[in-house]
Amino acid sequence: MQDRELREFVILTGVFSGCLAIAAVLAGKIINVFGLSVPAGVIAYCFTFICTDVISEIHGRKKAGMTVFSGFISLVLVFLLIQVALWWEPAPFWKHGQAFNTILGYTPRIIIGSLAAYLLSQYHDVWLFHLVRRITGGRHLWLRNNLSTAASQLIDSAVFISIAFYGIMPVWPLILGQWVIKLAIAVLDTPLVYLIVRLMRSRQPALPAHAAGTGAD
């Protein structure tokens, strides 16, 4: 991998991990979007699928899998550091301990739900993206971007909401609401995926066919 390619890969991986971390922090708040109830981290989390789709398209399935695994490590570390911060005795003059605990005091169900949904959905996204690429002969980036994201986001929404909120909140409205918003974002971000891919392709040699395909979109 050339220096420029490595730099772009590192930047995308950094954006992926950053969005993943903040999405986990924001997930504890349920917001209303056009009458649909969704966790506040939904927008940040959708950016992770943009990153993996671009990495899959430019650098291939192996690099995308590496990004997903590094994101999982980041997510585990985020939860561990939050628990340490919750456990640590606050300074005597700091009076916001209850608010801090309320906002960041994740239950084990939310943590388990986040990790399970993340692994299943992200690896499924990478797998389906490359399956559709093979079927279409490397054409139609818009199709594999939207199809892989739509299926994977449904898995993510169903797994996370079911584990984290079953018996506490009405899960079906949350699953449906989160998935619909994610679908809308996936459609809207397609031009952005095209733009990033074309910019990166214009600045580096094409990958070998066995690594990322050779078809034109």
Phi, psi and omega in degrees: 000127180289164183302317180295317178297318179296318180298315180294321178296317180295319179297314179297320178294322177295316177298318178302308183294322179295314178295322179297316182294313182289330176297322178294323179292320185278347188295340183288345179257132177261125182245167179251122179236107181052041178085359179255139180267122182219152172297144185294343181277006188297319183293313179299320182293326179297330178295335179294327179287329173299314182297313182292326178293319178293316178297319177300316183292319186269317189252350176097172187294323183298314180294323177297319177297322177297321179295318178298317180293318179296325177295323177297317177298318179298318181295317177299317181296320178301312180296320180295316181293325176296318179296322177297316180297323178292323183285327187293136180293128182286161175295146184303327184275353183271119189250019185248024184299318183294317179296319179298315180294323180294318183285317187251003181280073181298144171276158176304328180295321179293319180295310180297318179298319180296313183292317180295314181296321181299307183299313182296314186287318184290316178292326176294321179300313180296316181298311183291324177304313182283332175296312179295326178297317179295317182296321183269003179067031178084003179266169171062065175303322181301325183290310182291328177296310184284320182293314181294320180291318181299312181293317184290324179290330174294316177300313181300312182297314183294316182291311183296309183297319182296314182288318187281324192236000181299130181086352180248315179230162176291110190285323185296316176299324179292316179298311182297315181298314181295319182292319180297316179296318179295322177298316180298317179294321180299319179293317182291331183273356180303314176300326179293319177298314177302315182298312182296315181298315182293321178297317181290321179293328181288346184248004181211157178296153177293147177287153174301155183301323184288344183267315184216008178090162183234359184288151176269148180264000000 
